[in-house]
Each structure stands twice: as C-alpha cells, then as structure tokens.
Amino acid sequence: MGVNPQDSSTITEFSCQFRVEIRARSLAAILVAFSKLLPQILTDFIQKVLNQR
C-alpha cells in the first residue's frame, strides 16, 4: 500500500534575510513593512519545502 501523508514527516530548515526600510519607528509602520514581506516569505518557504527530497 501507499504511504499515508499523515504518517510521514519532513524537517525543513528555513532562514531568510530581507532588507527593509522603515521610516517611522511605530508598531503600525513595523507591521505594514512586515505584512509586505509575508508573500515573499511564504513563497520562499513553499519552494524550499517542495524542492526538498
């Protein structure tokens, strides 16, 4: 029989480095900058997991 996806696991080491310009030192400005990074972080993470063998 095939392998049940719930029975197998993968460990992925993921690190990222981004350069971000934040003009105001407020929580709102930090959250806006971070939210702009999220799509790229998610894309990089998904590619890393899918390309693992």
PyMOL Python script that loads the backbone (N, CA, C, O; Angstrom):
from pymol import cmd

cmd.read_pdbstr("""\
ATOM      1  N   MET A   1       0.838  -1.194   0.000  1.00  0.00           N
ATOM      2  CA  MET A   1       0.000   0.000   0.000  1.00  0.00           C
ATOM      3  C   MET A   1       0.875   1.247   0.000  1.00  0.00           C
ATOM      4  O   MET A   1       2.067   1.180   0.301  1.00  0.00           O
ATOM      5  N   GLY A   2       0.281   2.374  -0.337  1.00  0.00           N
ATOM      6  CA  GLY A   2       0.999   3.645  -0.376  1.00  0.00           C
ATOM      7  C   GLY A   2       1.249   4.198   1.011  1.00  0.00           C
ATOM      8  O   GLY A   2       0.730   3.693   2.006  1.00  0.00           O
ATOM      9  N   VAL A   3       2.040   5.227   1.055  1.00  0.00           N
ATOM     10  CA  VAL A   3       2.355   5.887   2.324  1.00  0.00           C
ATOM     11  C   VAL A   3       1.275   6.903   2.633  1.00  0.00           C
ATOM     12  O   VAL A   3       0.911   7.714   1.781  1.00  0.00           O
ATOM     13  N   ASN A   4       0.775   6.858   3.823  1.00  0.00           N
ATOM     14  CA  ASN A   4      -0.216   7.823   4.274  1.00  0.00           C
ATOM     15  C   ASN A   4       0.503   9.135   4.563  1.00  0.00           C
ATOM     16  O   ASN A   4       1.438   9.142   5.363  1.00  0.00           O
ATOM     17  N   PRO A   5       0.103  10.252   3.943  1.00  0.00           N
ATOM     18  CA  PRO A   5       0.796  11.532   4.180  1.00  0.00           C
ATOM     19  C   PRO A   5       0.865  11.923   5.643  1.00  0.00           C
ATOM     20  O   PRO A   5       1.775  12.646   6.049  1.00  0.00           O
ATOM     21  N   GLN A   6      -0.082  11.458   6.439  1.00  0.00           N
ATOM     22  CA  GLN A   6      -0.064  11.801   7.860  1.00  0.00           C
ATOM     23  C   GLN A   6       1.007  11.023   8.610  1.00  0.00           C
ATOM     24  O   GLN A   6       1.400  11.424   9.706  1.00  0.00           O
ATOM     25  N   ASP A   7       1.494   9.906   8.037  1.00  0.00           N
ATOM     26  CA  ASP A   7       2.491   9.082   8.700  1.00  0.00           C
ATOM     27  C   ASP A   7       3.916   9.529   8.408  1.00  0.00           C
ATOM     28  O   ASP A   7       4.836   9.137   9.125  1.00  0.00           O
ATOM     29  N   SER A   8       4.121  10.332   7.380  1.00  0.00           N
ATOM     30  CA  SER A   8       5.467  10.779   7.048  1.00  0.00           C
ATOM     31  C   SER A   8       5.633  12.243   7.444  1.00  0.00           C
ATOM     32  O   SER A   8       4.670  13.010   7.479  1.00  0.00           O
ATOM     33  N   SER A   9       6.871  12.608   7.741  1.00  0.00           N
ATOM     34  CA  SER A   9       7.119  13.997   8.106  1.00  0.00           C
ATOM     35  C   SER A   9       8.395  14.469   7.436  1.00  0.00           C
ATOM     36  O   SER A   9       9.230  13.666   7.019  1.00  0.00           O
ATOM     37  N   THR A  10       8.532  15.766   7.342  1.00  0.00           N
ATOM     38  CA  THR A  10       9.707  16.383   6.756  1.00  0.00           C
ATOM     39  C   THR A  10      10.177  17.477   7.690  1.00  0.00           C
ATOM     40  O   THR A  10       9.370  18.241   8.221  1.00  0.00           O
ATOM     41  N   ILE A  11      11.466  17.551   7.887  1.00  0.00           N
ATOM     42  CA  ILE A  11      12.037  18.646   8.659  1.00  0.00           C
ATOM     43  C   ILE A  11      12.709  19.586   7.668  1.00  0.00           C
ATOM     44  O   ILE A  11      13.567  19.174   6.888  1.00  0.00           O
ATOM     45  N   THR A  12      12.318  20.821   7.709  1.00  0.00           N
ATOM     46  CA  THR A  12      12.853  21.812   6.790  1.00  0.00           C
ATOM     47  C   THR A  12      13.523  22.920   7.588  1.00  0.00           C
ATOM     48  O   THR A  12      12.926  23.509   8.489  1.00  0.00           O
ATOM     49  N   GLU A  13      14.768  23.191   7.240  1.00  0.00           N
ATOM     50  CA  GLU A  13      15.459  24.323   7.846  1.00  0.00           C
ATOM     51  C   GLU A  13      15.277  25.499   6.907  1.00  0.00           C
ATOM     52  O   GLU A  13      15.589  25.409   5.720  1.00  0.00           O
ATOM     53  N   PHE A  14      14.780  26.585   7.431  1.00  0.00           N
ATOM     54  CA  PHE A  14      14.458  27.740   6.607  1.00  0.00           C
ATOM     55  C   PHE A  14      14.976  28.996   7.269  1.00  0.00           C
ATOM     56  O   PHE A  14      14.695  29.256   8.439  1.00  0.00           O
ATOM     57  N   SER A  15      15.726  29.765   6.526  1.00  0.00           N
ATOM     58  CA  SER A  15      16.172  31.058   7.039  1.00  0.00           C
ATOM     59  C   SER A  15      15.977  32.080   5.923  1.00  0.00           C
ATOM     60  O   SER A  15      15.985  31.742   4.740  1.00  0.00           O
ATOM     61  N   CYS A  16      15.808  33.299   6.318  1.00  0.00           N
ATOM     62  CA  CYS A  16      15.604  34.329   5.303  1.00  0.00           C
ATOM     63  C   CYS A  16      16.267  35.627   5.776  1.00  0.00           C
ATOM     64  O   CYS A  16      16.479  35.860   6.966  1.00  0.00           O
ATOM     65  N   GLN A  17      16.571  36.429   4.808  1.00  0.00           N
ATOM     66  CA  GLN A  17      17.176  37.718   5.111  1.00  0.00           C
ATOM     67  C   GLN A  17      16.598  38.733   4.129  1.00  0.00           C
ATOM     68  O   GLN A  17      16.653  38.542   2.914  1.00  0.00           O
ATOM     69  N   PHE A  18      16.054  39.794   4.663  1.00  0.00           N
ATOM     70  CA  PHE A  18      15.457  40.841   3.851  1.00  0.00           C
ATOM     71  C   PHE A  18      15.972  42.193   4.316  1.00  0.00           C
ATOM     72  O   PHE A  18      16.289  42.388   5.490  1.00  0.00           O
ATOM     73  N   ARG A  19      16.046  43.103   3.392  1.00  0.00           N
ATOM     74  CA  ARG A  19      16.425  44.478   3.728  1.00  0.00           C
ATOM     75  C   ARG A  19      15.138  45.308   3.670  1.00  0.00           C
ATOM     76  O   ARG A  19      14.454  45.335   2.647  1.00  0.00           O
ATOM     77  N   VAL A  20      14.822  45.970   4.760  1.00  0.00           N
ATOM     78  CA  VAL A  20      13.553  46.687   4.876  1.00  0.00           C
ATOM     79  C   VAL A  20      13.828  48.116   5.329  1.00  0.00           C
ATOM     80  O   VAL A  20      14.586  48.350   6.271  1.00  0.00           O
ATOM     81  N   GLU A  21      13.205  49.056   4.650  1.00  0.00           N
ATOM     82  CA  GLU A  21      13.299  50.450   5.079  1.00  0.00           C
ATOM     83  C   GLU A  21      12.012  50.811   5.812  1.00  0.00           C
ATOM     84  O   GLU A  21      10.918  50.715   5.255  1.00  0.00           O
ATOM     85  N   ILE A  22      12.155  51.219   7.044  1.00  0.00           N
ATOM     86  CA  ILE A  22      11.011  51.648   7.853  1.00  0.00           C
ATOM     87  C   ILE A  22      11.271  53.090   8.249  1.00  0.00           C
ATOM     88  O   ILE A  22      12.251  53.388   8.932  1.00  0.00           O
ATOM     89  N   ARG A  23      10.403  53.967   7.826  1.00  0.00           N
ATOM     90  CA  ARG A  23      10.626  55.395   8.045  1.00  0.00           C
ATOM     91  C   ARG A  23      10.192  55.875   9.422  1.00  0.00           C
ATOM     92  O   ARG A  23      10.765  56.820   9.964  1.00  0.00           O
ATOM     93  N   ALA A  24       9.189  55.229   9.981  1.00  0.00           N
ATOM     94  CA  ALA A  24       8.718  55.626  11.309  1.00  0.00           C
ATOM     95  C   ALA A  24       8.929  54.469  12.274  1.00  0.00           C
ATOM     96  O   ALA A  24       8.763  53.309  11.896  1.00  0.00           O
ATOM     97  N   ARG A  25       9.284  54.763  13.479  1.00  0.00           N
ATOM     98  CA  ARG A  25       9.514  53.727  14.486  1.00  0.00           C
ATOM     99  C   ARG A  25       8.252  53.505  15.314  1.00  0.00           C
ATOM    100  O   ARG A  25       8.249  53.660  16.535  1.00  0.00           O
ATOM    101  N   SER A  26       7.209  53.146  14.630  1.00  0.00           N
ATOM    102  CA  SER A  26       5.958  52.854  15.323  1.00  0.00           C
ATOM    103  C   SER A  26       5.571  51.407  15.032  1.00  0.00           C
ATOM    104  O   SER A  26       5.997  50.827  14.033  1.00  0.00           O
ATOM    105  N   LEU A  27       4.777  50.848  15.895  1.00  0.00           N
ATOM    106  CA  LEU A  27       4.311  49.480  15.699  1.00  0.00           C
ATOM    107  C   LEU A  27       3.537  49.361  14.386  1.00  0.00           C
ATOM    108  O   LEU A  27       3.671  48.368  13.672  1.00  0.00           O
ATOM    109  N   ALA A  28       2.741  50.357  14.076  1.00  0.00           N
ATOM    110  CA  ALA A  28       1.959  50.334  12.835  1.00  0.00           C
ATOM    111  C   ALA A  28       2.881  50.271  11.617  1.00  0.00           C
ATOM    112  O   ALA A  28       2.632  49.493  10.696  1.00  0.00           O
ATOM    113  N   ALA A  29       3.938  51.075  11.603  1.00  0.00           N
ATOM    114  CA  ALA A  29       4.879  51.077  10.475  1.00  0.00           C
ATOM    115  C   ALA A  29       5.608  49.741  10.365  1.00  0.00           C
ATOM    116  O   ALA A  29       5.833  49.242   9.263  1.00  0.00           O
ATOM    117  N   ILE A  30       5.976  49.167  11.504  1.00  0.00           N
ATOM    118  CA  ILE A  30       6.653  47.873  11.510  1.00  0.00           C
ATOM    119  C   ILE A  30       5.727  46.784  10.970  1.00  0.00           C
ATOM    120  O   ILE A  30       6.155  45.947  10.175  1.00  0.00           O
ATOM    121  N   LEU A  31       4.476  46.789  11.391  1.00  0.00           N
ATOM    122  CA  LEU A  31       3.511  45.789  10.926  1.00  0.00           C
ATOM    123  C   LEU A  31       3.225  45.926   9.431  1.00  0.00           C
ATOM    124  O   LEU A  31       3.069  44.920   8.740  1.00  0.00           O
ATOM    125  N   VAL A  32       3.156  47.147   8.929  1.00  0.00           N
ATOM    126  CA  VAL A  32       2.944  47.366   7.495  1.00  0.00           C
ATOM    127  C   VAL A  32       4.130  46.811   6.717  1.00  0.00           C
ATOM    128  O   VAL A  32       3.945  46.122   5.714  1.00  0.00           O
ATOM    129  N   ALA A  33       5.337  47.104   7.167  1.00  0.00           N
ATOM    130  CA  ALA A  33       6.537  46.608   6.482  1.00  0.00           C
ATOM    131  C   ALA A  33       6.580  45.085   6.509  1.00  0.00           C
ATOM    132  O   ALA A  33       6.893  44.457   5.497  1.00  0.00           O
ATOM    133  N   PHE A  34       6.273  44.491   7.642  1.00  0.00           N
ATOM    134  CA  PHE A  34       6.286  43.041   7.760  1.00  0.00           C
ATOM    135  C   PHE A  34       5.219  42.399   6.878  1.00  0.00           C
ATOM    136  O   PHE A  34       5.470  41.376   6.242  1.00  0.00           O
ATOM    137  N   SER A  35       4.043  42.990   6.840  1.00  0.00           N
ATOM    138  CA  SER A  35       2.966  42.417   6.022  1.00  0.00           C
ATOM    139  C   SER A  35       3.316  42.444   4.535  1.00  0.00           C
ATOM    140  O   SER A  35       2.843  41.605   3.769  1.00  0.00           O
ATOM    141  N   LYS A  36       4.131  43.395   4.133  1.00  0.00           N
ATOM    142  CA  LYS A  36       4.583  43.436   2.736  1.00  0.00           C
ATOM    143  C   LYS A  36       5.578  42.315   2.437  1.00  0.00           C
ATOM    144  O   LYS A  36       5.690  41.875   1.293  1.00  0.00           O
ATOM    145  N   LEU A  37       6.295  41.854   3.453  1.00  0.00           N
ATOM    146  CA  LEU A  37       7.253  40.763   3.279  1.00  0.00           C
ATOM    147  C   LEU A  37       6.601  39.382   3.276  1.00  0.00           C
ATOM    148  O   LEU A  37       7.146  38.444   2.694  1.00  0.00           O
ATOM    149  N   LEU A  38       5.460  39.249   3.909  1.00  0.00           N
ATOM    150  CA  LEU A  38       4.840  37.941   4.080  1.00  0.00           C
ATOM    151  C   LEU A  38       4.655  37.146   2.781  1.00  0.00           C
ATOM    152  O   LEU A  38       4.965  35.955   2.766  1.00  0.00           O
ATOM    153  N   PRO A  39       4.165  37.748   1.692  1.00  0.00           N
ATOM    154  CA  PRO A  39       4.014  36.945   0.466  1.00  0.00           C
ATOM    155  C   PRO A  39       5.339  36.361  -0.031  1.00  0.00           C
ATOM    156  O   PRO A  39       5.375  35.218  -0.487  1.00  0.00           O
ATOM    157  N   GLN A  40       6.415  37.124   0.052  1.00  0.00           N
ATOM    158  CA  GLN A  40       7.713  36.617  -0.407  1.00  0.00           C
ATOM    159  C   GLN A  40       8.246  35.539   0.530  1.00  0.00           C
ATOM    160  O   GLN A  40       8.821  34.550   0.078  1.00  0.00           O
ATOM    161  N   ILE A  41       8.059  35.727   1.823  1.00  0.00           N
ATOM    162  CA  ILE A  41       8.491  34.720   2.794  1.00  0.00           C
ATOM    163  C   ILE A  41       7.737  33.418   2.556  1.00  0.00           C
ATOM    164  O   ILE A  41       8.338  32.344   2.536  1.00  0.00           O
ATOM    165  N   LEU A  42       6.436  33.511   2.377  1.00  0.00           N
ATOM    166  CA  LEU A  42       5.626  32.318   2.133  1.00  0.00           C
ATOM    167  C   LEU A  42       6.040  31.620   0.844  1.00  0.00           C
ATOM    168  O   LEU A  42       6.153  30.394   0.818  1.00  0.00           O
ATOM    169  N   THR A  43       6.266  32.373  -0.218  1.00  0.00           N
ATOM    170  CA  THR A  43       6.697  31.804  -1.496  1.00  0.00           C
ATOM    171  C   THR A  43       8.028  31.075  -1.341  1.00  0.00           C
ATOM    172  O   THR A  43       8.177  29.947  -1.811  1.00  0.00           O
ATOM    173  N   ASP A  44       8.988  31.709  -0.689  1.00  0.00           N
ATOM    174  CA  ASP A  44      10.299  31.097  -0.487  1.00  0.00           C
ATOM    175  C   ASP A  44      10.190  29.819   0.350  1.00  0.00           C
ATOM    176  O   ASP A  44      10.851  28.823   0.055  1.00  0.00           O
ATOM    177  N   PHE A  45       9.367  29.850   1.377  1.00  0.00           N
ATOM    178  CA  PHE A  45       9.193  28.687   2.249  1.00  0.00           C
ATOM    179  C   PHE A  45       8.562  27.523   1.489  1.00  0.00           C
ATOM    180  O   PHE A  45       9.022  26.387   1.594  1.00  0.00           O
ATOM    181  N   ILE A  46       7.526  27.804   0.737  1.00  0.00           N
ATOM    182  CA  ILE A  46       6.851  26.752  -0.038  1.00  0.00           C
ATOM    183  C   ILE A  46       7.823  26.132  -1.045  1.00  0.00           C
ATOM    184  O   ILE A  46       7.867  24.910  -1.187  1.00  0.00           O
ATOM    185  N   GLN A  47       8.591  26.951  -1.734  1.00  0.00           N
ATOM    186  CA  GLN A  47       9.574  26.427  -2.696  1.00  0.00           C
ATOM    187  C   GLN A  47      10.600  25.557  -1.990  1.00  0.00           C
ATOM    188  O   GLN A  47      10.969  24.503  -2.508  1.00  0.00           O
ATOM    189  N   LYS A  48      11.064  25.968  -0.833  1.00  0.00           N
ATOM    190  CA  LYS A  48      12.042  25.198  -0.079  1.00  0.00           C
ATOM    191  C   LYS A  48      11.487  23.833   0.293  1.00  0.00           C
ATOM    192  O   LYS A  48      12.173  22.823   0.138  1.00  0.00           O
ATOM    193  N   VAL A  49      10.261  23.790   0.780  1.00  0.00           N
ATOM    194  CA  VAL A  49       9.651  22.521   1.194  1.00  0.00           C
ATOM    195  C   VAL A  49       9.420  21.617  -0.011  1.00  0.00           C
ATOM    196  O   VAL A  49       9.713  20.423   0.042  1.00  0.00           O
ATOM    197  N   LEU A  50       8.898  22.178  -1.089  1.00  0.00           N
ATOM    198  CA  LEU A  50       8.573  21.357  -2.261  1.00  0.00           C
ATOM    199  C   LEU A  50       9.813  20.853  -2.983  1.00  0.00           C
ATOM    200  O   LEU A  50       9.764  19.798  -3.615  1.00  0.00           O
ATOM    201  N   ASN A  51      10.917  21.574  -2.908  1.00  0.00           N
ATOM    202  CA  ASN A  51      12.139  21.153  -3.597  1.00  0.00           C
ATOM    203  C   ASN A  51      13.002  20.226  -2.766  1.00  0.00           C
ATOM    204  O   ASN A  51      14.050  19.769  -3.223  1.00  0.00           O
ATOM    205  N   GLN A  52      12.564  19.943  -1.539  1.00  0.00           N
ATOM    206  CA  GLN A  52      13.316  19.038  -0.685  1.00  0.00           C
ATOM    207  C   GLN A  52      13.090  17.601  -1.123  1.00  0.00           C
ATOM    208  O   GLN A  52      11.977  17.234  -1.498  1.00  0.00           O
ATOM    209  N   ARG A  53      14.130  16.792  -1.079  1.00  0.00           N
ATOM    210  CA  ARG A  53      13.990  15.373  -1.465  1.00  0.00           C
ATOM    211  C   ARG A  53      14.555  14.495  -0.403  1.00  0.00           C
ATOM    212  O   ARG A  53      14.533  13.272  -0.538  1.00  0.00           O
TER     213      ARG A  53
END
""", "prot")
cmd.dss("prot")
cmd.show_as("cartoon", "prot")
cmd.util.cbc("prot")
cmd.orient("prot")
